[in-house]
Amino acid sequence: MNPPTSTTTEPVRQSTGPQQEAARVADVTIESSRFGALELERSQGIDFGPGLLGFPESGTYYLLDVPETGYYAWLQSGEEPEVAFLVTSPWDFFPDYELDVPDDVQDEISLSDPSDAEVLVLLTAHHDGGATALTANLLGPIVVNTRTRQARQIVLDDTRYTTRELLRAS
Amino acid sequence: MLVLSRKPNQSIVISSDIVVTVIEVKGDQVRLGIKAPREVTIHREEVAAEIRAANREAAQTGPGLPDLPVPPSN
């Protein structure tokens, strides 16, 4: 998830693995449907304002790295234990991906310095017989201000992209 | 549903702080200008519906996933 080219400086994520950093104090427990009980820090929550389209009840998400993959994380809802999204950074898989963060969204998440921005795309697993394909929603990316921990899903006005672009493996 | 007739450069006001103006009518297309407070989210209906459906489908994913693909090396 954090390739060498990433400019991300803030530790936006927590791990679903057993090794939490000792200095941190978990002060929120989520009985998640996917990962069981998650002991998290409220201060690590990301404020999604009105939430994602279709999920207005969830305004806070926690970013949990998928252990050992390096490219994937889960966005776990703080309000709805059964709501979580597998996400990745788009540029690892779609190097030519472009997006324009609208001014009003920049204002809403207090984004003034582009180096504070982290972009994530939601992934969907499609099961076809024994095979599973992952697609990425490039039309509705998520922009996180890693400094203020505010985020929004953007609806792009760009006909080049769809909500289900196949993730190509190496 | 309220139905109003407007001409180009005429507007409607919604709840005192949202103004929708007909900018241009050309064939079967209407170009609209919308002034609204920034906390008001505005989407084309069909695109918002598509993203909503995609989000709901994405939420069905996991946790039992096979090997996750590694990006092609550049």
gemmi code that builds the backbone of each chain (N, CA, C; Angstrom):
import gemmi

chains = {
    "A": [
        ("MET", (0.824, -1.201, 0.000), (0.000, 0.000, 0.000), (0.852, 1.241, 0.000)),
        ("ASN", (2.043, 1.133, 0.507), (2.913, 2.290, 0.556), (4.162, 2.050, -0.277)),
        ("PRO", (4.011, 2.106, -1.576), (5.170, 1.872, -2.429), (6.190, 2.979, -2.226)),
        ("PRO", (7.412, 2.765, -2.641), (8.475, 3.733, -2.384), (8.177, 5.120, -2.937)),
        ("THR", (7.352, 5.209, -3.969), (7.084, 6.507, -4.585), (6.056, 7.316, -3.802)),
        ("SER", (5.402, 6.704, -2.820), (4.332, 7.391, -2.108), (4.874, 8.603, -1.358)),
        ("THR", (4.065, 9.654, -1.327), (4.460, 10.853, -0.599), (3.793, 10.905, 0.763)),
        ("THR", (3.039, 9.863, 1.074), (2.318, 9.866, 2.339), (3.284, 9.867, 3.515)),
        ("THR", (3.040, 10.754, 4.447), (3.930, 10.826, 5.597), (3.239, 10.399, 6.880)),
        ("GLU", (1.931, 10.635, 6.938), (1.213, 10.355, 8.177), (0.829, 8.879, 8.249)),
        ("PRO", (0.897, 8.308, 9.431), (0.433, 6.930, 9.591), (-1.087, 6.882, 9.641)),
        ("VAL", (-1.714, 6.859, 8.459), (-3.174, 6.914, 8.416), (-3.776, 5.587, 8.824)),
        ("ARG", (-2.988, 4.543, 8.811), (-3.562, 3.218, 8.949), (-3.226, 2.560, 10.265)),
        ("GLN", (-4.053, 1.594, 10.546), (-3.752, 0.684, 11.627), (-3.728, -0.701, 11.015)),
        ("SER", (-3.205, -1.637, 11.745), (-3.081, -2.974, 11.195), (-4.139, -3.882, 11.795)),
        ("THR", (-4.618, -4.825, 10.971), (-5.516, -5.840, 11.515), (-4.699, -6.949, 12.166)),
        ("GLY", (-3.400, -6.884, 12.003), (-2.519, -7.899, 12.568), (-2.376, -7.706, 14.067)),
        ("PRO", (-1.732, -8.643, 14.728), (-1.652, -8.621, 16.184), (-0.720, -7.543, 16.737)),
        ("GLN", (0.266, -7.102, 15.951), (1.285, -6.222, 16.508), (0.884, -4.755, 16.397)),
        ("GLN", (0.153, -4.278, 17.401), (-0.150, -2.846, 17.485), (1.064, -2.149, 18.086)),
        ("GLU", (1.235, -0.886, 17.710), (2.326, -0.154, 18.331), (1.992, 0.077, 19.804)),
        ("ALA", (2.983, -0.158, 20.639), (2.734, -0.224, 22.078), (2.263, 1.107, 22.654)),
        ("ALA", (2.747, 2.233, 22.088), (2.462, 3.534, 22.665), (0.995, 3.936, 22.489)),
        ("ARG", (0.310, 3.271, 21.602), (-1.057, 3.695, 21.313), (-2.055, 3.030, 22.249)),
        ("VAL", (-3.126, 3.763, 22.506), (-4.148, 3.237, 23.399), (-5.449, 3.097, 22.627)),
        ("ALA", (-5.912, 1.875, 22.540), (-7.180, 1.634, 21.863), (-8.318, 2.153, 22.729)),
        ("ASP", (-9.180, 2.975, 22.145), (-10.292, 3.507, 22.936), (-11.626, 3.320, 22.227)),
        ("VAL", (-11.641, 2.519, 21.173), (-12.912, 2.213, 20.521), (-12.849, 0.756, 20.056)),
        ("THR", (-13.939, 0.053, 20.268), (-14.011, -1.342, 19.835), (-15.113, -1.481, 18.796)),
        ("ILE", (-14.780, -2.074, 17.686), (-15.785, -2.340, 16.658), (-15.919, -3.853, 16.522)),
        ("GLU", (-17.132, -4.339, 16.703), (-17.370, -5.781, 16.532), (-17.631, -6.019, 15.050)),
        ("SER", (-16.556, -6.006, 14.273), (-16.722, -6.052, 12.828), (-17.130, -7.445, 12.376)),
        ("SER", (-17.910, -7.485, 11.312), (-18.375, -8.782, 10.821), (-17.248, -9.523, 10.114)),
        ("ARG", (-16.271, -8.807, 9.570), (-15.201, -9.474, 8.820), (-14.012, -9.861, 9.687)),
        ("PHE", (-13.682, -8.993, 10.653), (-12.406, -9.164, 11.359), (-12.586, -9.449, 12.847)),
        ("GLY", (-13.829, -9.616, 13.264), (-14.067, -9.804, 14.694), (-13.911, -8.483, 15.425)),
        ("ALA", (-13.586, -8.566, 16.712), (-13.479, -7.343, 17.508), (-12.201, -6.593, 17.140)),
        ("LEU", (-12.366, -5.330, 16.764), (-11.211, -4.492, 16.418), (-11.035, -3.456, 17.518)),
        ("GLU", (-9.866, -3.439, 18.104), (-9.551, -2.424, 19.118), (-8.805, -1.303, 18.411)),
        ("LEU", (-9.430, -0.156, 18.321), (-8.859, 0.932, 17.527), (-8.803, 2.212, 18.345)),
        ("GLU", (-8.076, 3.175, 17.777), (-8.031, 4.491, 18.410), (-8.988, 5.417, 17.694)),
        ("ARG", (-9.833, 6.048, 18.469), (-10.783, 6.978, 17.871), (-10.074, 8.074, 17.083)),
        ("SER", (-8.919, 8.478, 17.582), (-8.191, 9.563, 16.920), (-7.688, 9.156, 15.537)),
        ("GLN", (-7.696, 7.858, 15.251), (-7.246, 7.393, 13.940), (-8.398, 7.313, 12.940)),
        ("GLY", (-9.600, 7.622, 13.393), (-10.748, 7.583, 12.491), (-10.641, 8.649, 11.416)),
        ("ILE", (-11.185, 8.354, 10.269), (-11.198, 9.309, 9.158), (-12.633, 9.792, 8.985)),
        ("ASP", (-12.780, 11.112, 8.976), (-14.105, 11.724, 8.904), (-14.558, 11.821, 7.447)),
        ("PHE", (-15.596, 11.059, 7.111), (-16.119, 11.064, 5.748), (-17.333, 11.975, 5.597)),
        ("GLY", (-17.587, 12.843, 6.571), (-18.718, 13.777, 6.460), (-20.015, 13.019, 6.255)),
        ("PRO", (-20.704, 13.280, 5.142), (-21.985, 12.622, 4.909), (-21.840, 11.152, 4.507)),
        ("GLY", (-20.623, 10.658, 4.428), (-20.426, 9.241, 4.125), (-20.354, 8.952, 2.637)),
        ("LEU", (-20.314, 7.678, 2.314), (-20.281, 7.260, 0.919), (-21.716, 7.166, 0.398)),
        ("LEU", (-21.888, 7.370, -0.892), (-23.211, 7.226, -1.492), (-23.739, 5.825, -1.202)),
        ("GLY", (-24.964, 5.754, -0.686), (-25.554, 4.457, -0.356), (-25.293, 4.037, 1.078)),
        ("PHE", (-24.397, 4.741, 1.773), (-24.057, 4.405, 3.161), (-24.061, 5.653, 4.044)),
        ("PRO", (-25.223, 6.297, 4.137), (-25.279, 7.565, 4.865), (-25.120, 7.420, 6.378)),
        ("GLU", (-25.227, 6.189, 6.892), (-25.124, 5.988, 8.341), (-23.677, 5.970, 8.820)),
        ("SER", (-22.738, 5.808, 7.896), (-21.336, 5.686, 8.280), (-20.567, 6.940, 7.904)),
        ("GLY", (-20.184, 7.698, 8.931), (-19.436, 8.929, 8.685), (-17.970, 8.816, 9.059)),
        ("THR", (-17.616, 7.735, 9.747), (-16.229, 7.543, 10.173), (-15.738, 6.182, 9.699)),
        ("TYR", (-14.546, 6.177, 9.156), (-13.947, 4.903, 8.740), (-12.537, 4.798, 9.311)),
        ("TYR", (-12.117, 3.562, 9.495), (-10.752, 3.276, 9.936), (-10.054, 2.511, 8.826)),
        ("LEU", (-8.829, 2.918, 8.539), (-8.078, 2.279, 7.458), (-7.185, 1.199, 8.069)),
        ("LEU", (-7.421, -0.035, 7.648), (-6.706, -1.182, 8.205), (-5.905, -1.856, 7.097)),
        ("ASP", (-4.616, -1.845, 7.223), (-3.792, -2.499, 6.213), (-4.089, -3.987, 6.148)),
        ("VAL", (-4.124, -4.520, 4.946), (-4.198, -5.969, 4.799), (-2.775, -6.488, 4.991)),
        ("PRO", (-2.544, -7.296, 6.021), (-1.169, -7.691, 6.335), (-0.487, -8.345, 5.140)),
        ("GLU", (0.756, -8.026, 4.962), (1.667, -8.700, 4.027), (1.376, -8.467, 2.554)),
        ("THR", (0.355, -7.695, 2.204), (0.135, -7.493, 0.772), (0.867, -6.252, 0.287)),
        ("GLY", (0.947, -5.236, 1.128), (1.636, -4.019, 0.724), (0.813, -3.085, -0.141)),
        ("TYR", (-0.258, -3.572, -0.724), (-1.019, -2.735, -1.657), (-2.466, -2.518, -1.249)),
        ("TYR", (-2.928, -3.269, -0.280), (-4.359, -3.253, 0.011), (-4.636, -2.858, 1.457)),
        ("ALA", (-5.819, -2.272, 1.625), (-6.271, -1.952, 2.975), (-7.791, -2.082, 2.998)),
        ("TRP", (-8.329, -2.181, 4.191), (-9.775, -2.157, 4.376), (-10.165, -0.821, 4.974)),
        ("LEU", (-11.261, -0.267, 4.460), (-11.894, 0.871, 5.104), (-13.041, 0.306, 5.913)),
        ("GLN", (-12.876, 0.273, 7.215), (-13.909, -0.287, 8.094), (-14.758, 0.840, 8.660)),
        ("SER", (-16.062, 0.718, 8.495), (-16.971, 1.717, 9.063), (-16.893, 1.697, 10.581)),
        ("GLY", (-16.897, 2.872, 11.187), (-16.944, 2.966, 12.634), (-18.355, 2.817, 13.176)),
        ("GLU", (-19.341, 3.043, 12.338), (-20.738, 3.024, 12.793), (-21.460, 1.731, 12.449)),
        ("GLU", (-21.106, 1.111, 11.334), (-21.793, -0.098, 10.881), (-20.780, -1.232, 10.788)),
        ("PRO", (-20.810, -2.160, 11.757), (-19.776, -3.193, 11.836), (-19.675, -4.065, 10.584)),
        ("GLU", (-20.773, -4.167, 9.826), (-20.756, -5.040, 8.653), (-20.298, -4.304, 7.396)),
        ("VAL", (-20.041, -3.011, 7.520), (-19.663, -2.233, 6.336), (-18.150, -2.032, 6.298)),
        ("ALA", (-17.529, -2.599, 5.271), (-16.095, -2.392, 5.047), (-15.823, -2.507, 3.553)),
        ("PHE", (-14.838, -1.777, 3.125), (-14.491, -1.760, 1.703), (-13.008, -2.068, 1.539)),
        ("LEU", (-12.727, -2.975, 0.595), (-11.337, -3.225, 0.237), (-10.883, -2.095, -0.686)),
        ("VAL", (-9.736, -1.494, -0.385), (-9.275, -0.345, -1.181), (-7.803, -0.513, -1.556)),
        ("THR", (-7.425, 0.236, -2.578), (-6.018, 0.298, -2.961), (-5.734, 1.681, -3.513)),
        ("SER", (-4.454, 1.990, -3.629), (-4.074, 3.220, -4.319), (-4.188, 2.968, -5.817)),
        ("PRO", (-4.839, 3.868, -6.556), (-5.078, 3.562, -7.971), (-3.817, 3.473, -8.814)),
        ("TRP", (-2.780, 4.221, -8.446), (-1.667, 4.366, -9.381), (-0.766, 3.136, -9.480)),
        ("ASP", (-0.826, 2.262, -8.466), (-0.054, 1.034, -8.577), (-0.558, 0.177, -9.750)),
        ("PHE", (-1.870, 0.214, -9.945), (-2.466, -0.644, -10.978), (-2.851, 0.137, -12.230)),
        ("PHE", (-3.092, 1.423, -12.071), (-3.507, 2.256, -13.207), (-2.612, 3.492, -13.241)),
        ("PRO", (-1.377, 3.329, -13.750), (-0.388, 4.416, -13.659), (-0.837, 5.706, -14.359)),
        ("ASP", (-1.745, 5.604, -15.330), (-2.162, 6.797, -16.071), (-3.413, 7.458, -15.489)),
        ("TYR", (-3.868, 6.937, -14.382), (-5.113, 7.455, -13.798), (-4.970, 8.933, -13.438)),
        ("GLU", (-6.010, 9.692, -13.766), (-6.011, 11.124, -13.443), (-7.314, 11.487, -12.763)),
        ("LEU", (-7.242, 12.404, -11.827), (-8.480, 12.915, -11.264), (-8.274, 14.359, -10.849)),
        ("ASP", (-9.397, 15.057, -10.843), (-9.391, 16.459, -10.460), (-10.251, 16.575, -9.215)),
        ("VAL", (-9.655, 16.989, -8.120), (-10.423, 17.146, -6.887), (-11.125, 18.496, -6.941)),
        ("PRO", (-12.458, 18.499, -6.991), (-13.179, 19.775, -7.116), (-12.862, 20.708, -5.949)),
        ("ASP", (-12.934, 22.009, -6.236), (-12.602, 23.015, -5.223), (-13.439, 22.859, -3.955)),
        ("ASP", (-14.740, 22.556, -4.136), (-15.583, 22.474, -2.946), (-15.171, 21.290, -2.069)),
        ("VAL", (-14.720, 20.202, -2.713), (-14.252, 19.056, -1.928), (-12.934, 19.402, -1.226)),
        ("GLN", (-12.058, 20.106, -1.940), (-10.818, 20.553, -1.299), (-11.115, 21.390, -0.064)),
        ("ASP", (-12.120, 22.279, -0.180), (-12.510, 23.101, 0.970), (-13.045, 22.237, 2.108)),
        ("GLU", (-13.910, 21.284, 1.736), (-14.563, 20.472, 2.773), (-13.567, 19.667, 3.588)),
        ("ILE", (-12.506, 19.207, 2.945), (-11.545, 18.389, 3.691), (-10.266, 19.183, 4.002)),
        ("SER", (-10.375, 20.511, 3.872), (-9.274, 21.421, 4.232), (-7.988, 21.084, 3.506)),
        ("LEU", (-8.117, 20.696, 2.252), (-6.952, 20.251, 1.497), (-6.348, 21.419, 0.730)),
        ("SER", (-5.180, 21.875, 1.178), (-4.523, 22.967, 0.462), (-3.190, 22.517, -0.107)),
        ("ASP", (-2.592, 21.520, 0.503), (-1.293, 21.038, 0.049), (-1.476, 19.657, -0.598)),
        ("PRO", (-1.204, 19.550, -1.907), (-1.429, 18.269, -2.604), (-0.685, 17.102, -1.960)),
        ("SER", (0.419, 17.396, -1.257), (1.162, 16.292, -0.662), (0.432, 15.705, 0.544)),
        ("ASP", (-0.635, 16.392, 1.010), (-1.449, 15.831, 2.097), (-2.481, 14.843, 1.579)),
        ("ALA", (-2.649, 14.795, 0.251), (-3.743, 13.995, -0.315), (-3.323, 12.558, -0.559)),
        ("GLU", (-4.190, 11.656, -0.168), (-4.021, 10.260, -0.536), (-5.296, 9.829, -1.243)),
        ("VAL", (-5.116, 9.148, -2.379), (-6.281, 8.709, -3.149), (-6.426, 7.202, -3.013)),
        ("LEU", (-7.642, 6.772, -2.777), (-7.952, 5.348, -2.667), (-9.114, 5.042, -3.597)),
        ("VAL", (-9.136, 3.817, -4.127), (-10.298, 3.394, -4.909), (-10.878, 2.131, -4.283)),
        ("LEU", (-12.202, 2.031, -4.356), (-12.903, 0.883, -3.786), (-12.805, -0.293, -4.748)),
        ("LEU", (-12.588, -1.465, -4.185), (-12.461, -2.677, -4.992), (-13.659, -3.593, -4.765)),
        ("THR", (-14.009, -4.312, -5.807), (-15.089, -5.292, -5.720), (-14.571, -6.631, -6.223)),
        ("ALA", (-14.823, -7.685, -5.464), (-14.439, -9.032, -5.903), (-15.598, -9.644, -6.678)),
        ("HIS", (-15.289, -10.168, -7.844), (-16.290, -10.857, -8.658), (-15.906, -12.329, -8.721)),
        ("HIS", (-16.808, -13.191, -8.246), (-16.505, -14.618, -8.219), (-17.124, -15.272, -9.446)),
        ("ASP", (-16.284, -15.919, -10.211), (-16.744, -16.564, -11.432), (-16.207, -17.989, -11.416)),
        ("GLY", (-17.059, -18.923, -10.979), (-16.570, -20.274, -10.803), (-15.513, -20.269, -9.723)),
        ("GLY", (-14.353, -20.810, -10.004), (-13.292, -20.839, -9.013), (-12.449, -19.582, -9.037)),
        ("ALA", (-12.611, -18.784, -10.091), (-11.736, -17.621, -10.239), (-12.371, -16.388, -9.603)),
        ("THR", (-11.526, -15.524, -9.103), (-11.991, -14.262, -8.547), (-11.255, -13.132, -9.243)),
        ("ALA", (-12.013, -12.183, -9.727), (-11.397, -10.999, -10.330), (-11.727, -9.802, -9.456)),
        ("LEU", (-10.798, -8.886, -9.371), (-11.042, -7.652, -8.634), (-11.201, -6.513, -9.625)),
        ("THR", (-12.200, -5.688, -9.383), (-12.326, -4.476, -10.178), (-12.261, -3.265, -9.263)),
        ("ALA", (-11.821, -2.159, -9.837), (-11.670, -0.913, -9.087), (-12.684, 0.109, -9.589)),
        ("ASN", (-13.239, 0.857, -8.673), (-14.146, 1.937, -9.038), (-13.317, 3.205, -9.277)),
        ("LEU", (-13.002, 3.459, -10.537), (-12.186, 4.637, -10.866), (-13.046, 5.879, -11.078)),
        ("LEU", (-14.363, 5.689, -11.123), (-15.255, 6.829, -11.331), (-15.593, 7.530, -10.008)),
        ("GLY", (-15.504, 6.765, -8.928), (-15.841, 7.337, -7.613), (-14.716, 7.147, -6.616)),
        ("PRO", (-13.562, 7.792, -6.848), (-12.420, 7.620, -5.946), (-12.636, 8.332, -4.610)),
        ("ILE", (-11.796, 7.982, -3.660), (-11.838, 8.613, -2.343), (-10.578, 9.443, -2.159)),
        ("VAL", (-10.750, 10.661, -1.721), (-9.601, 11.516, -1.436), (-9.524, 11.746, 0.068)),
        ("VAL", (-8.370, 11.424, 0.632), (-8.148, 11.575, 2.066), (-7.145, 12.696, 2.288)),
        ("ASN", (-7.474, 13.612, 3.177), (-6.471, 14.550, 3.658), (-5.786, 13.862, 4.834)),
        ("THR", (-4.558, 13.406, 4.625), (-3.884, 12.609, 5.656), (-3.503, 13.462, 6.864)),
        ("ARG", (-3.476, 14.788, 6.684), (-3.121, 15.665, 7.791), (-4.314, 15.884, 8.720)),
        ("THR", (-5.482, 16.172, 8.119), (-6.659, 16.466, 8.942), (-7.542, 15.239, 9.154)),
        ("ARG", (-7.238, 14.151, 8.471), (-8.021, 12.922, 8.546), (-9.473, 13.160, 8.151)),
        ("GLN", (-9.639, 13.926, 7.089), (-10.959, 14.118, 6.505), (-10.936, 13.507, 5.116)),
        ("ALA", (-12.049, 12.981, 4.670), (-12.082, 12.340, 3.360), (-13.458, 12.496, 2.719)),
        ("ARG", (-13.483, 12.387, 1.419), (-14.743, 12.388, 0.674), (-14.609, 11.449, -0.516)),
        ("GLN", (-15.745, 10.879, -0.911), (-15.779, 10.187, -2.189), (-16.164, 11.212, -3.248)),
        ("ILE", (-15.405, 11.233, -4.319), (-15.667, 12.179, -5.400), (-16.392, 11.432, -6.513)),
        ("VAL", (-17.350, 12.084, -7.122), (-17.963, 11.524, -8.324), (-17.356, 12.255, -9.506)),
        ("LEU", (-16.522, 11.558, -10.254), (-15.804, 12.210, -11.349), (-16.725, 12.440, -12.543)),
        ("ASP", (-16.452, 13.514, -13.220), (-17.184, 13.834, -14.426), (-16.256, 13.494, -15.587)),
        ("ASP", (-15.913, 12.220, -15.692), (-14.878, 11.823, -16.649), (-15.289, 10.512, -17.307)),
        ("THR", (-15.594, 10.596, -18.571), (-16.146, 9.428, -19.256), (-15.093, 8.366, -19.575)),
        ("ARG", (-13.827, 8.650, -19.250), (-12.798, 7.634, -19.508), (-12.897, 6.480, -18.529)),
        ("TYR", (-13.495, 6.728, -17.380), (-13.436, 5.732, -16.316), (-14.805, 5.144, -16.008)),
        ("THR", (-14.786, 3.930, -15.480), (-16.016, 3.278, -15.061), (-15.891, 2.884, -13.594)),
        ("THR", (-16.979, 2.313, -13.071), (-16.970, 1.859, -11.680), (-16.367, 0.463, -11.561)),
        ("ARG", (-16.051, -0.176, -12.674), (-15.465, -1.517, -12.580), (-14.368, -1.742, -13.610)),
        ("GLU", (-13.173, -1.276, -13.250), (-12.006, -1.459, -14.113), (-11.184, -2.620, -13.551)),
        ("LEU", (-10.895, -3.574, -14.412), (-10.209, -4.790, -13.971), (-8.788, -4.490, -13.465)),
        ("LEU", (-8.476, -5.047, -12.306), (-7.117, -4.939, -11.755), (-6.248, -5.984, -12.425)),
        ("ARG", (-5.259, -5.555, -13.119), (-4.384, -6.516, -13.804), (-3.242, -6.903, -12.886)),
        ("ALA", (-3.028, -8.203, -12.823), (-1.923, -8.693, -12.003), (-0.656, -8.715, -12.835)),
        ("SER", (0.466, -8.813, -12.144), (1.738, -8.878, -12.860), (1.909, -10.236, -13.505)),
    ],
    "B": [
        ("MET", (-44.954, 16.675, -7.067), (-43.833, 17.331, -7.763), (-44.270, 18.687, -8.303)),
        ("LEU", (-43.453, 19.645, -8.094), (-43.722, 20.992, -8.605), (-43.169, 21.105, -10.026)),
        ("VAL", (-43.970, 21.619, -10.917), (-43.509, 21.801, -12.291), (-43.546, 23.290, -12.634)),
        ("LEU", (-42.413, 23.830, -13.058), (-42.323, 25.254, -13.387), (-41.817, 25.409, -14.814)),
        ("SER", (-42.209, 26.486, -15.458), (-41.638, 26.814, -16.765), (-40.645, 27.958, -16.605)),
        ("ARG", (-39.495, 27.820, -17.224), (-38.478, 28.851, -17.155), (-37.886, 29.071, -18.542)),
        ("LYS", (-37.391, 30.257, -18.782), (-36.711, 30.562, -20.041), (-35.229, 30.727, -19.756)),
        ("PRO", (-34.418, 30.701, -20.802), (-32.980, 30.934, -20.573), (-32.759, 32.221, -19.773)),
        ("ASN", (-31.792, 32.150, -18.858), (-31.425, 33.232, -17.941), (-32.426, 33.448, -16.822)),
        ("GLN", (-33.471, 32.636, -16.771), (-34.355, 32.696, -15.621), (-33.960, 31.609, -14.627)),
        ("SER", (-34.316, 31.841, -13.380), (-33.858, 30.950, -12.309), (-35.008, 30.462, -11.459)),
        ("ILE", (-34.729, 29.465, -10.662), (-35.591, 29.137, -9.541), (-34.728, 29.170, -8.277)),
        ("VAL", (-35.346, 29.499, -7.182), (-34.642, 29.539, -5.898), (-35.215, 28.447, -5.013)),
        ("ILE", (-34.320, 27.640, -4.449), (-34.753, 26.564, -3.555), (-34.264, 26.902, -2.150)),
        ("SER", (-35.193, 27.004, -1.256), (-34.866, 27.174, 0.160), (-33.874, 28.321, 0.398)),
        ("SER", (-34.056, 29.388, -0.335), (-33.366, 30.680, -0.208), (-31.868, 30.691, -0.507)),
        ("ASP", (-31.191, 29.549, -0.483), (-29.752, 29.616, -0.748), (-29.295, 28.752, -1.932)),
        ("ILE", (-30.236, 28.145, -2.639), (-29.868, 27.374, -3.822), (-30.568, 27.995, -5.027)),
        ("VAL", (-29.776, 28.378, -6.027), (-30.340, 29.015, -7.210), (-29.978, 28.184, -8.434)),
        ("VAL", (-30.990, 27.767, -9.166), (-30.772, 27.001, -10.389), (-31.192, 27.880, -11.566)),
        ("THR", (-30.261, 28.127, -12.470), (-30.507, 29.024, -13.592), (-30.434, 28.241, -14.906)),
        ("VAL", (-31.400, 28.476, -15.769), (-31.336, 27.897, -17.113), (-30.385, 28.766, -17.927)),
        ("ILE", (-29.265, 28.200, -18.325), (-28.275, 28.984, -19.063), (-28.564, 28.942, -20.564)),
        ("GLU", (-28.898, 27.751, -21.025), (-29.051, 27.594, -22.470), (-29.958, 26.404, -22.756)),
        ("VAL", (-30.785, 26.529, -23.760), (-31.589, 25.397, -24.228), (-31.241, 25.172, -25.685)),
        ("LYS", (-30.798, 23.960, -25.972), (-30.339, 23.681, -27.326), (-30.811, 22.283, -27.697)),
        ("GLY", (-31.758, 22.190, -28.639), (-32.284, 20.878, -29.001), (-32.886, 20.209, -27.781)),
        ("ASP", (-32.425, 18.985, -27.489), (-32.996, 18.276, -26.341), (-32.108, 18.411, -25.102)),
        ("GLN", (-31.205, 19.403, -25.113), (-30.322, 19.581, -23.955), (-30.572, 20.916, -23.277)),
        ("VAL", (-30.539, 20.869, -21.969), (-30.660, 22.088, -21.166), (-29.385, 22.246, -20.361)),
        ("ARG", (-28.769, 23.410, -20.426), (-27.581, 23.664, -19.614), (-28.005, 24.466, -18.385)),
        ("LEU", (-27.659, 23.942, -17.237), (-28.083, 24.568, -15.988), (-26.893, 25.099, -15.221)),
        ("GLY", (-27.074, 26.223, -14.581), (-26.083, 26.716, -13.625), (-26.668, 26.589, -12.230)),
        ("ILE", (-25.875, 26.095, -11.302), (-26.388, 25.872, -9.946), (-25.500, 26.581, -8.944)),
        ("LYS", (-26.104, 27.454, -8.152), (-25.380, 28.082, -7.050), (-25.924, 27.509, -5.762)),
        ("ALA", (-25.063, 26.921, -4.965), (-25.527, 26.298, -3.725), (-24.427, 26.377, -2.685)),
        ("PRO", (-24.786, 26.332, -1.410), (-23.758, 26.275, -0.361), (-22.883, 25.047, -0.579)),
        ("ARG", (-21.639, 25.134, -0.135), (-20.722, 24.073, -0.523), (-21.037, 22.743, 0.153)),
        ("GLU", (-21.821, 22.757, 1.238), (-22.148, 21.473, 1.869), (-23.262, 20.747, 1.116)),
        ("VAL", (-23.850, 21.420, 0.125), (-24.874, 20.758, -0.678), (-24.182, 20.003, -1.811)),
        ("THR", (-24.403, 18.700, -1.852), (-23.774, 17.872, -2.872), (-24.675, 17.802, -4.090)),
        ("ILE", (-24.074, 18.004, -5.253), (-24.852, 17.978, -6.492), (-24.224, 16.976, -7.447)),
        ("HIS", (-25.001, 16.025, -7.907), (-24.512, 15.044, -8.872), (-25.531, 14.904, -9.985)),
        ("ARG", (-25.046, 14.526, -11.159), (-25.966, 14.039, -12.176), (-26.622, 12.783, -11.612)),
        ("GLU", (-27.935, 12.692, -11.750), (-28.642, 11.612, -11.065), (-28.134, 10.236, -11.472)),
        ("GLU", (-27.898, 10.020, -12.768), (-27.548, 8.671, -13.207), (-26.132, 8.286, -12.753)),
        ("VAL", (-25.250, 9.281, -12.649), (-23.887, 8.975, -12.190), (-23.895, 8.669, -10.693)),
        ("ALA", (-24.659, 9.453, -9.940), (-24.760, 9.199, -8.503), (-25.356, 7.813, -8.253)),
        ("ALA", (-26.360, 7.452, -9.051), (-26.984, 6.135, -8.886), (-25.988, 5.026, -9.191)),
        ("GLU", (-25.150, 5.256, -10.190), (-24.148, 4.254, -10.565), (-23.120, 4.077, -9.445)),
        ("ILE", (-22.672, 5.192, -8.883), (-21.692, 5.107, -7.790), (-22.313, 4.452, -6.570)),
        ("ARG", (-23.571, 4.791, -6.284), (-24.258, 4.188, -5.141), (-24.343, 2.672, -5.306)),
        ("ALA", (-24.718, 2.240, -6.518), (-24.817, 0.797, -6.776), (-23.436, 0.142, -6.676)),
        ("ALA", (-22.417, 0.822, -7.200), (-21.050, 0.272, -7.147), (-20.579, 0.167, -5.699)),
        ("ASN", (-20.897, 1.161, -4.880), (-20.508, 1.120, -3.460), (-21.173, -0.060, -2.762)),
        ("ARG", (-22.468, -0.250, -3.047), (-23.182, -1.355, -2.383), (-22.571, -2.686, -2.784)),
        ("GLU", (-22.199, -2.804, -4.051), (-21.604, -4.056, -4.516), (-20.221, -4.243, -3.875)),
        ("ALA", (-19.450, -3.158, -3.798), (-18.109, -3.250, -3.205), (-18.191, -3.691, -1.748)),
        ("ALA", (-19.267, -3.290, -1.054), (-19.400, -3.628, 0.369), (-19.653, -5.117, 0.579)),
        ("GLN", (-19.978, -5.844, -0.493), (-20.183, -7.291, -0.380), (-18.857, -8.050, -0.399)),
        ("THR", (-17.769, -7.340, -0.682), (-16.473, -7.993, -0.869), (-15.857, -8.430, 0.459)),
        ("GLY", (-15.239, -9.609, 0.425), (-14.457, -10.111, 1.548), (-15.288, -10.748, 2.629)),
        ("PRO", (-14.628, -11.193, 3.697), (-13.203, -11.114, 3.920), (-12.404, -12.253, 3.262)),
        ("GLY", (-13.051, -13.341, 2.913), (-12.311, -14.467, 2.363), (-11.881, -14.203, 0.938)),
        ("LEU", (-10.694, -13.675, 0.777), (-10.233, -13.337, -0.564), (-9.096, -14.270, -0.963)),
        ("PRO", (-9.019, -14.594, -2.247), (-7.873, -15.365, -2.717), (-6.646, -14.456, -2.752)),
        ("ASP", (-5.570, -14.924, -3.312), (-4.369, -14.091, -3.422), (-4.710, -12.779, -4.120)),
        ("LEU", (-4.348, -11.705, -3.490), (-4.620, -10.407, -4.093), (-3.555, -10.103, -5.134)),
        ("PRO", (-3.971, -9.557, -6.270), (-2.980, -9.332, -7.324), (-1.931, -8.287, -6.933)),
        ("VAL", (-0.742, -8.518, -7.400), (0.359, -7.564, -7.225), (0.423, -6.771, -8.527)),
        ("PRO", (0.593, -5.463, -8.446), (0.596, -4.679, -9.675), (1.749, -5.066, -10.597)),
        ("PRO", (1.548, -4.887, -11.902), (2.635, -5.159, -12.839), (3.836, -4.293, -12.492)),
        ("SER", (5.023, -4.823, -12.588), (6.199, -4.014, -12.306), (6.443, -3.089, -13.483)),
        ("ASN", (6.767, -1.841, -13.167), (6.942, -0.847, -14.222), (8.393, -0.758, -14.665)),
    ],
}
model = gemmi.Model(1)
for chain_id, residues in chains.items():
    chain = gemmi.Chain(chain_id)
    for i, (resn, *xyz) in enumerate(residues, 1):
        res = gemmi.Residue()
        res.name, res.seqid = resn, gemmi.SeqId(i, " ")
        for name, pos in zip(("N", "CA", "C"), xyz):
            atom = gemmi.Atom()
            atom.name, atom.element = name, gemmi.Element(name[0])
            atom.pos, atom.b_iso = gemmi.Position(*pos), 0.0
            res.add_atom(atom)
        chain.add_residue(res)
    model.add_chain(chain)
structure = gemmi.Structure()
structure.add_model(model)
structure.setup_entities()
